[in-house]
């Protein structure tokens, strides 16, 4: 009778297919097939891998194809992960196949690979497509994949041509099926190696003990609860996580900790390996396919006590999961901006709810929505207001760049012998203007005391763009509506959105004169300037240009920790979780850059970013100093930053949000239309807006519930050669917004040219 309930299976393929497919389960597989296993199934002319989501006793379908094989000894997705997948598909308006494509490592969702192999002989063939296939085989040493043929041959039926060639004996088609129950061998897991020495434990402060007690109480009672651990920078939030995870391990369960970017936080990995030696699983995007496969199976078998990873690690197949931690929960990198647009922090909370286990969200600068959830009683607030060992928070001072420029436009000077102003290249004068007299003196004094300094500028490159000094022509990306940034070391200009790059020269394309000149400043130019200001200092730069190679992040961070670098210049990479006791001076250049972005979260992001970079200072025995250089020192984000006053900032920001009716007072769904033809995208966006407005007027459940803004060109109107128009849906309740957005998706059929991207709870408004 049990096998009668397994006669059919509902199988989901990791692809944009809208509906699961139903297949018959052969009698010889009915004893071993389980929900959550991978199955090899026929799909058209291919054989692909799908996940069994449901087993059925019967189906209304007249004919069904059979499952070819079961590929696993145990389910790779448990019931809670399947439930989570279904919730994600419903909430983020995606197909369940798209969700699976995000959850599963590529190795677990491959399809059969078919290759056409030429046979010797002479064949008389009149079919044009068949002759083209033979011609391509001749250029590919007699072997080519069918995928390649399908991409390169248009205007004919490739499959019919292959059937004719195969019947004539001109070709053979070889098929390699996806790997079944194989296990990767020879892959060194990060869990195999512990750090050279265990990192020291210390006595918790009263506030840390209070927070840990609250979490431990929930762990013992069982059940779901979300904690917001709001602790100032350097307050020991990580130690609270570690102690809580040790309690979870003692109860025979496992923990998951999410961090914004795993490659930037080797210190946390060291501490985890010291506490859970040989029992730490690591998941992140920089793993190779084989490494990711090995880690997945290692975790699935229960061989680890803790899994640490970036956003996608929220889907780790941990059995017996008893605690989820989201560190730096405010960080925007938890929101995926491509494909399935989910928020890893929010998904973590939902997963905890489904598993009935606690979730800890930690931050020194919580997201406004998260803090409001505490005030509304949805989350439980735990606060740590003091640093470890009662160390003082750094003193933050501002430099008003308006008065700095009005006073002098010369290169900063100092009595310090380390500060050199002679023979400085003229091309770095703009950078000198960004390093105020106060900051220059602080850097030199700090170097003389053998302390480390951090310089933050959220712009990489040498100059922001190139402009002709005669005709005003500006060098722009031909694929995006943005300027090209000068990178002097590579002798090129580059688009930071699509990565288009071209060699640089001074000839202006507009007037033909050699008068192109760099405008603005990036980290590369600041680095060069500092080498002139503090010539004997060991200076390094951390941005995407210097950390593109695998492992380069960790090399730089290890050098920084060992005090082998005196001054580190970088973008927001340097703000993430580094605990280096020798850093006593932090300088933030153009601190208000992000305040001017067309985004309602601009002030929040500025406050969070500057608070995080300021928090790198004064973590040792010596007090820290932070110098914030800004054109808007009177802005409430800067004023509250100076006083380390998150609650004051929260109140000011809530007044701004309430006045404009933005989250957390409302919910948002973004509809972005994009395509290669600007006029077509604009027309379709306006038609969609008109249709949706009609529905708003006609349907009582929409009328008065939803406000539609737009359509309007996106702030970055052209990106990767595609034009973008957007609409914004605003409403108090999420359900009507999702329903209307879903209808919008049905009105715009999916195609290669014109696409509608639906983003629920959007973060990137550009």
N, C-alpha and C positions, 0 to 999 in steps of 0.2 A: 504493500500500500504506500510505503514511503517513497518508493521509486516512481509510483504513478504521479506523484506531485512534482516530479522532475522531468516530465516528458518534453517540456518546452522551456526555453530560456529567453528572457529579455536581455539583450546584449547591447551595450553602449560602446560605440567606437570613438576613440579620442580624435574627433574631427568636428567641423561645423554642422554635421547632419542634425536636423532639428529633432528627430524622433529616434528612440531606441529601435532596434530591429529584433524580430522574433525568429529563433532558430529551433529546430528539433534537436533533442538530446538523444544520441544513439544509445541503445540499451547498455552497451559495454562501458559507457561513461556515466551512467546514472548513479552508480555507487560512489564515484569520486568527485563529481562536480558539486561545487558549493558557491553560494553568492559571494562575490568579491574576488573570485579567481579570474585569471586571464583565459580566454578561449580563442583558438584559431578558427576563423570563420571565412567562408567564401563570400566575396562581395564583388559582383560583376565578374571581371576577368582576373581579379586579384584575390589574394589570401591575406587577410589582415588580422590584427589582434584587437579584441574587444574585451570589455569587463562584464561579467555576468552580474546584472543588477537585481534580477528577480527570477525565480524558478516557478513555472506554471504547470498545472495539471492539464490544461487544454488551451486552445486558441481558436478564434473565429476564422483564422486564415485557412484557405482551402489547401494551399501548398506552402511548404516551408523547406528551406534547405537545412542540411544537417551541420552541426558543429563538427569540425574536423579533428580537433584535439583539445585537451585541457593542458595548459602549460605550467601549472603550479601544483605544488604539494599542499599548499595552504592558501587561504585568501590573502591577497596583497592589500585589500581594502577591507577594514572591519565595518560593522554595521554603523558605528558612529561616523566614520569617514564618508560612507555612502550617504547617510543622512545629511552631513555637512555639505556634500557635493550638490545634493538636491536643493538645499537652502540657498547656496551660492547662485545656482542657475536661476532660481526664482527671484532672488533679491537683485542681482546684478543684470538681469534680463539677458542671460546668455544661454546657449544650448548646453545640455549636460555633457555633450561631447567636447565642447570648448573647455569646460571645467576640468574634465579628465586630462585633456592635453596639457593643462597647467599643472595639475597635481602630479602626474606620473613622470618619472625620468624618461628621456627619449628611448633608452634601451628597452624599456618595458612596454612601449607602444609602437614598435616597428611593424612593418608589413613585409610580405614576401618580396624578394628582389629578383626580378626576371631579366635575364640577359640574352640578347640575340647573338648567336655565334655563327659566322659564315662557314659554309662547307665548300670544299674544293670542287671545281667543275665549271663547265660553261653552260649558261642558261639563257634561253631566249625569252625575254619578258617585255611585254608592251606597256604594262601598267606604269604610269609615271611615278606614283608613290613608291612602288616596289623597287623601281630602278634607283630612286633617291636613297632608299634604305641601303641597297647594295653599294652605292657610291660612298655613303657615310661609313659603312663597314670597312671599305677599302682604306679610308683615311684613319680608322681607329684600330688598326691591326686585327681586323676580323672579329671584334667584340664590342658591343655597345648595349647599354641598358635601355629598356623600353621607356623608362621615364625620360631619358635624354631624347629619344626619338619623338616622343609626344611633345616635348618642349620645342623642338627645332623644326618639326614638319607640320605645316598648317595647310588647310585646303584639300584634305583627303583623308580617307579612313585608313589609319595606320594598322589597325587590327586586321582588317580584311586583306590588306597587302601582305602582312606577316603570315596569315593563313595560306595565301597563294604560294608565297615563297617556301613555307614549310612543306606544303603538299608536293612541290616540285623538288624538294630535297636540297634547296639552295641554302637554307638556314636551319639551325636548331635553336629551340628556346629552352634555356636552362633556368630553373627556379630554385632559389635558396630560401627556405622557410625561416620565419623568425625563430630565434633561439628559444627553446623550451625551458627545461628546468636546469639550465646551466648556471654555474656560479663563477663569478670572476675570480681568477687565481693570480697570484703574483702582484696584486695591488696592495701597496702599503697603506693601511688605514691610519689616520691621525690618532686614533685611539690606541695604537700600538706603542706609542712613545710618550712617556711622561716627561714633564719638565725636569731639568737637572736637579732642582731642589724645591721642596715644598715651600710655598709662600706662607709667611708667618700669619698665625691667627692672632687676634687681639681681643681684649675685653670690650664688649659692646657698651655703647653709651645708654643712658636711661631711655632716650627716645628710640634708639634702635631696638632695645629690649622690648619696649612697649609695642612697637610695630610687629616684631617677630612673634610676640605672645598672641596678638590678635590673629595673625595668619595661622599660627599653630593651633589655636582654638578651633578655627574653621576646619583645618585638616583633620583634627581628631573627631569633630562632630560629623564631618562629611558634608557633601552638598556643594552647590555652586554659590560663589560670591565673588564679586569683582572689587579688588582693592586698588586704590590709587595711592601709591607710595610717593608722596611729594617731599623730596629731600633736596636741600641746597647742594650745589656742586661740592664734591669732596666730603659728603656727609656719611658715606659708607652704605649706600643703597645696595651695592653689589654684595657686600658681606651679609646683608639681610637675605638677599636671594639665595646665597650659598647655604646659609644655615637652614632656611626653609626647605631647600632641596635635599639637604642631609636628613631632615625629619621625614621627608617623603620616601627616601631610600630606606630608612629604618623600618618603614611600614610595608616594604615590599613593592612599592610603586615607583614610577619613573616621572621625570620632569622634562619640560621643554622650555628653552629660553630663546627668545627672538631678540636680535640686535640689528640696528640699521644697516651696517656694512661690516661683515665679519673680517674682511682683510684689514680693516683699520683698527681692530681691537685685539691684538695678540695677547695683551695683558690679561684679558678676561679668559681667553683660552688657557693660558698658563694656570690661572687660579682654578679653573674647572678641572684641569688634568691633575693638579695637585690634590684636590679634594676627592676626585672620582677616578683615580689612576686606572688607565686601561678600560674605562667604562664610559667614555665620552664619544658620542657620534657627532659628526660635523656635516652639515649640508649647506651648500651655497653655489652660486652660479659659476664660480671659477673652477670648480671640480671638472675634470675630464669626464666624458661619458662613462668610461669604465670605472672611474672612482665613484661617480654618483651611483652607478649600479651596485657596486660593492657596499657602499654605505647604506643604501636602501635595504638590502638584504640583511646586513649586520644589525640594523635597527629593528627590522621586522621580526627577526628571530629573538629579540629580547636580550641581545648581547651587550646593551648599554644601559646605564642608569639615567643619563642626561643626554639630550640632543640640543645642540646650539646651532643657530643658523640665521640667515637673513630672512626676508619676507616669505619666500616659498617654503621654508622649513615648518611653517604652520601646518603643513600637510604631512609631516613626518609620521610614518606608520607605527607609532610607539604603542606597544601593548601595555595595558595597566597604567595609562597616563593619569597622574594624580595632581599635577600642578603645571600651570602655564605662566610664564613670565614674559612680559614685553618691556624690554629696557628702552629708555628714551622714546616713550610711547608717542610723543608729539612729532617725531621725525617724519618728514614727508616721504621718505624713501619706502615707508610701509605701504604707500599707495602705488599700485602698478598702473602705469599710464599707457601701456600698449596692450592689445589683445583683450584678455579678461581683466577689466579694470576694477579689481578688488582691493580692499584695504586690509592688510595683514593683521593690523591691530584689532579691527572690528571682527574679523573672521576668528581670531584667537578667542575673543570673548564669547562668540557663539559656540565655538567648539567646546569651551569650558562648560557652557550651559548644557549642551547635549551630553557631555560626559559626567555632569554633576561634580565638577572639580573646581577649586578656586583658581582665579586668574589675578595676577599682580601686574598692574601697569605702573611703571616707574619713570619719573622725570623730575628734573629741577625746574622745568618750565612746562607744565602740562598743557596739552591742547585745551583751548577754551571750552570746547564741548565736553571734554573729560572732567574738567573741574566743575562745570555746571551740573554734570551727572551726579557728582558728589553732593552738591547743594540740594539737588532734587531727590536725594535718597536712593538713587539707582546704584551708585558706587559707594564704597566706604573709604573715607579719607584717612590716611595715616601720614603724619607729618614728622619730618626730621629737620629742625630749624638750625642746627649747629653742625659744624664740621667735626670730623674725627679728631680726637685729642684737643678739642676746644680751639683748634686753629682759627684765626680770624679770616673772614672773607676778604678778598683783595679790595684795596681802595681803588675806586673808579673815578677818574677825572676826565673831563671833556676838553677838547681843543676846538674852538670855533674857527673853522677854516675860512670863514668870511673875513674875520678880523686878522687872521694870520696872513691872508693874501693882501689885505689892505695895508698892513704894516710893512710888508717886505715881500718882494718876489724873488729875492736872491736865494742862493743856496744856503741852507742852515749852516751856522757856524758854532763853534764851541771851543772852549779853552782846552778841551781834552786833546792830548796828542794823537789819540786813535782816530779822531774825526778829521778826515782829509777832504779839503775842498778844492785844492788846486788841480789843474790838468784834468778835470772831470769832463767827460764827453758831453757835448751840447745836447745830444739826443736824449740824455737822462734828466734834463732840467725839469721836465714835467714831473718826473718821479721825485726829484728833490722837493718840489713844492708839496708833494703829498706826505713827506716826512717832516713834520713840524720841528721847530727848534726844541720844544719840550721833549718830543719823542726821541730826537737824535741824541740829545744829552743823556736821556735815560738809557738808551741802548749802549752808549759808550761807557757810561758809569757801570752798568750791569756787566759788561764784558770785562771791565777792569777788575770787578769783584769775582770773576770766574763763575758767574751765574748765566743761566740760559734765557734767551728771549724768543718770543713768538710774534710774528708779524702776519696779520690776517688781512687779505684783500680778496674779495670774492670775484675776481676777474683774472683769468689766466691769459697767457700770451705776453707780448711785449708792448704793443699798442692796440687800442680797441678797434681802430679802423684806419684806413689810409685815405687821405683827402688831398686833392690837388690845390696847391696854394694860389694858383692863378685863376682857374675856371670853377673851382669848387666841386669838381667831380668826386664822388665817393665810391670806392670799390665795394661792390655788393656781391653776395652769393647769387649765382644764376639759378639756383634751385629753391632758395628760401628768401623771404623778404627781410633779410638781416644783413648787416655789414660783415665783411671778412676781417678776421683778427690777424694781426701781424705776429708771427712766431719767428724771432730773429735766429734762434739756434738752428732751426730747420730751413731757414731762408725761404719761407713760404708764408702765404696767407691761408687761413683755414676758416671754414664755417663750423661753429661749435654745435650746430644742430644736425646737419647731414654729413659732416666730416669731409665735404668737398675741399680740395686743397690744390693750390697752384703755386708755381715759383713766383717770387716777388722781384720786381724791379721798380725803378722810380719813374718809368715812362707812364704818363697819364693817358688812358684810353680815350679821354674826352678831347684833349687839345694836342696831345702828342709831345708835350714838353716833359722834361725830366724833373717834375715838380711834385710828385706824390710824396706826402709827408705823414708820418705817424701821428695820430691824434689819440689822446688818452693814455692810460697806463694799465699794465697788467702785472702779474706776479713775476714774469721773466724780467721786466725792466726794474722792478723793485729790487730783485735779487742783485742785478748788476749795480744798481745804485748803492746798495748796502756794502758791496765789496769796495767801493770807493770811500764810503763814510767810515767803515770799520775795517780797514784793509787786512788786519791780521786775524780776524775772526774766521772761524770755520762756518760757512754759510751753506745752507741747502734749501731746496725748494720742493714742496709737495703739492702737486696738482696732477691732473690727468696726463699731462705731457711727460712728467717724470716718473709716473707709476703705471705706465701702460703694459709693461712686461710683468709676467706672472711672478709673484713673490717680491716685487720691487717695493710695495707698500711696507711689508714687514721689515725689509732690510733698513729702510729709512727710519721706521719707528724704533727698531732695536738700537740704531745708532743714536737716536734722540734720547732714548732711555739711558744709554751708557754715557751720556754727556760728551759724545764724540762730535756733536754739532752745537755750536754756540748760538746761532740765530737760525730759526726755521721760518721760512716764508711759505705761505700756502693759502689755498682756498678753503672752503668749508670742511674739507677733509681733515684739517688740523683741529677742528673743534670737537671731534667725536671721541669722547671717553678716554683720552690719554692722561694717565696719572704719573707725571714726571715731577719729582720733588725739587729739581734744580731750576724750574721755570719761575722767575720772579717778576719779569716784565712782559706784558702783552700789549701790543699796539694794534688797533683796529683802524685801517685806512678806509676812507670813504664809507664810514659805518652806516650811512643812511641810503646807500645804493638801493637796497631792496624796498625802502619806504616808498619809492616812486613807481613801483610796478602797478599796472592796472589790475589789482587783485585785492578783494576785501580782506584777505588775510595778510596783507603786506606788513602792517604794524606788528602783528603777532609773530610773524616769521622773523622780523628784524629783532624784536626783543629776545626771542628764543636763541637766535644765532649768536647775538652779542653776549647774552648771558652764558652760553656754553663756552664761547672762546675766552671770556673773562674768567670762567671757572677753571681754566688750565693753570692759572697763576696762583702762587702762594700755597701749594699743597705740601711743602716741606716745612722746615723749622723757620725759614725766613718769610716775612710777610710779602704779599704780592701787590704789584701796582699795574693798573690797566689804564691805558691812555686811548680814549675813544675820540677820533677825529671826525667831525661831522659839520655839515652845513645847517643842520636843524637841531641844535642842542636843546631847544625849547620844546621839541616834540614829546608827547607824554611817554612814548616808548623809551626814549633816551633818559628822560627824567626819572622814571621808575627804575630803569637799569642802574643808574648811579647809586640808588639806595637799596639795591638788591630786593626790590619790593614787588614780588609777583602779584600779591593780592591787590595792590594799588593799580598795577597794570591791568589786571583782570577786570576791575571795576570800570576803568576808563574805556577799555575795549568793549565791554558789554554795553555801555552807553552808546558807542558808535554803532555796534551791531543792531541794537534795538531801534535806533533811529532809521536805519536803512533796511530793517527787516531781513537780516542775514542770519545764518546759523550762529548760535543754537536756537534762535527764535523762529526759524523756519527750516525746511528741508529743500535741497536742491537736486535737480537732475539736469545735466548738460546734454544737449543734442548738437553734435557737430557734423555738418555735411562737408565732405571733401571730394575733390576730383581734379583731373588734369586741366579742365577748361574752366576758367574763372567765370565766364558769363553763364555757363550751364549750371555751375554750382550755385551762383546767386539766384538764378531763376527757380531752381528746384527748392532752395531754402525758403524763398518767399511763398511758393506754392504750398509747401509743407506748413509754414506758419499760418497761412490763410485757412487751410483745412483744419488745423488744430484749434484755431480761434472759433471756427464754426462749431466744433465739438464742444468747446467750452461754453458757448452760448446755448447749445441745444440740450446738453445733458445736465440735469439738476445736480448730480453728484460731483460734477466738475465746476459748475457755476458758483463763483464766489469762493471756491476752495483752492483754485490754482491761478497763479499769475504767470503769463507768458511774456518774456522779454526777448526782443529781437524779431527777425534775424538781423545780425550785424556781422561784418567781417571780424574774424578772430584777430586779437592783437598782433600775433604773427600770422599775417594773412596768407602767406605762401610758405610751405614747409615741405622739403624733399620733392619739389616740383609738383606739389598738389595744393590747390587753392582751398581755403577753409572759411566756411560761414557757420555761425553758431546761434542756437536759441537756448534760453535758460528757463526752466520750469521751477517755480517757487510755490511752496504750499506748507501748511502746518502739519499735515498728515502725509506719511510716505505712501500709503496704499493708493490713493487717487493719482499721485504723481507717477508711480510705477505703471498703473493701468494706462494712463495717457501716453507715457513714453513707449510702452509696448505697442500701442496702436500706431505711434509714429514709426516704429521699426517695421511694422507691417505695410505701411504706406510707401516705404522706400526699399524695393527689392535689392537684395545683396548682388553686387556686380563688381567687376574689377575696376571699372571707371568711376562710378559714383557710389560712395559709401556713407552710411550714417552711423556714427559712433555714439553710443549711449553711455553716459558716465554718471552713475548714481553716487551721490555724495562726492562731487568732483573736488580735487585739490588744485590741479593746474588749470588756471583760468586764462592762460596765454594761448 
